[in-house]
C-alpha cells in the first residue's frame, strides 16, 4: 500500500499469505490470523490490528440495501445496534469501534432500514424489520467474513432489537450488552404519554416529531403498531428464551425510561448469567464521560472471558 509504513505493509502481506496448514483453525477454534501475526512479529494484538482496515459495504436484505461497516479482527464480532433515530456514526458507535481496533477485535455496525445511508422509508421502519435485518447481517458476517459468533451491544431501541435477535440466532449470539435497553418503550412509555393531537397526527399522517426525555424524536405509525406485537416484558418471568451472558448498564438518572426497567428485563430473561450495573446520575445516553465507555468495554470483555472459558471447557471434553 503506497505510503504505508513498512511494518504494517509486511504484516498485511503476511495476512494475505498466511500458512495453509492453519486454515480451518481461525477465531474461536484456535489460531487466528491476528494471533499468527502477533506471534510472528512479537507484537501486541492492538498493534497487529493496524494491519486490518475497516470496510464500508452494502448488503442487500429483502430487496433493501443496508450500509454496513465492518472491521476485521478477533472473534466474537462486536455487533453494535444504535439507539432510536441514530446512525452508525453516533458517539458510542465510533468510540466502541476505536476500542475494538485498538484491542484487535472484530466489529460491525449498520445503518438501520430507513436511517442514514441505508435504503427504505423511515415511515415503514419498525422493530420487527430491524430484527430481521440484524439476523440477516449475523448470517452475512458468518458467510462472508468467517465470523460465526457475535456479541450484540444494543443502546436504547438497539437493546430491544438485540434481545429478539438473540432469540432468533441462539447459535450465533454468545452474549449481549444492553445500554439503557428499552424494550416495549413505544407501547408502555411513549404512547400513553402523548397528547391526543400528536397521536392523531401519527395515525393519520404516518409520522410525527415528538419530544421525549427532553430530546426530539421521529415516531412513525409503523413503529407504534409493530411495537405492540414485539413486546417482551408482558409474558412473565423467564419468558425470554435467552441463555447467553447478559450485561445491562442502566443510569439511575435516565430521563427516558425508568431505571427499574433493567430489573424487569432481567426477571424475564431465562438465563441466570445476567448482571445489572446501575450508574448513579447516569443519563439515558450513558456517554457523558470516559467511565461510561469503560463500563461498556468491561462488559464486553466479561462476556468474552465467559465465552473463551466455555470454549476451552468444550475443547477439553472433546475425545482425542
HELIX and SHEET records of a PDB file:
HELIX    1   1 UNK A    6  UNK A   16  1                                  11    
HELIX    2   2 UNK A   20  UNK A   22  5                                   3    
HELIX    3   3 UNK A   27  UNK A   29  5                                   3    
HELIX    4   4 UNK A   33  UNK A   41  1                                   9    
HELIX    5   5 UNK A   45  UNK A   48  1                                   4    
HELIX    6   6 UNK A   49  UNK A   51  5                                   3    
HELIX    7   7 UNK A   91  UNK A  103  1                                  13    
HELIX    8   8 UNK A  122  UNK A  124  5                                   3    
HELIX    9   9 UNK A  127  UNK A  145  1                                  19    
HELIX   10  10 UNK A  157  UNK A  168  1                                  12    
HELIX   11  11 UNK A  185  UNK A  185  1                                   1    
HELIX   12  12 UNK A  186  UNK A  190  3                                   5    
HELIX   13  13 UNK A  191  UNK A  193  1                                   3    
HELIX   14  14 UNK A  196  UNK A  205  1                                  10    
HELIX   15  15 UNK A  221  UNK A  229  1                                   9    
HELIX   16  16 UNK A  261  UNK A  268  1                                   8    
HELIX   17  17 UNK A  290  UNK A  316  1                                  27    
SHEET    1   A 8 UNK A  55  UNK A  61  0                                        
SHEET    2   A 8 UNK A  64  UNK A  71 -1                                        
SHEET    3   A 8 UNK A 105  UNK A 110 -1                                        
SHEET    4   A 8 UNK A  74  UNK A  81  1                                        
SHEET    5   A 8 UNK A 150  UNK A 155  1                                        
SHEET    6   A 8 UNK A 173  UNK A 179  1                                        
SHEET    7   A 8 UNK A 245  UNK A 251  1                                        
SHEET    8   A 8 UNK A 274  UNK A 279  1                                        
SHEET    1   B 2 UNK A 207  UNK A 212  0                                        
SHEET    2   B 2 UNK A 215  UNK A 220 -1                                        
END                                                                             
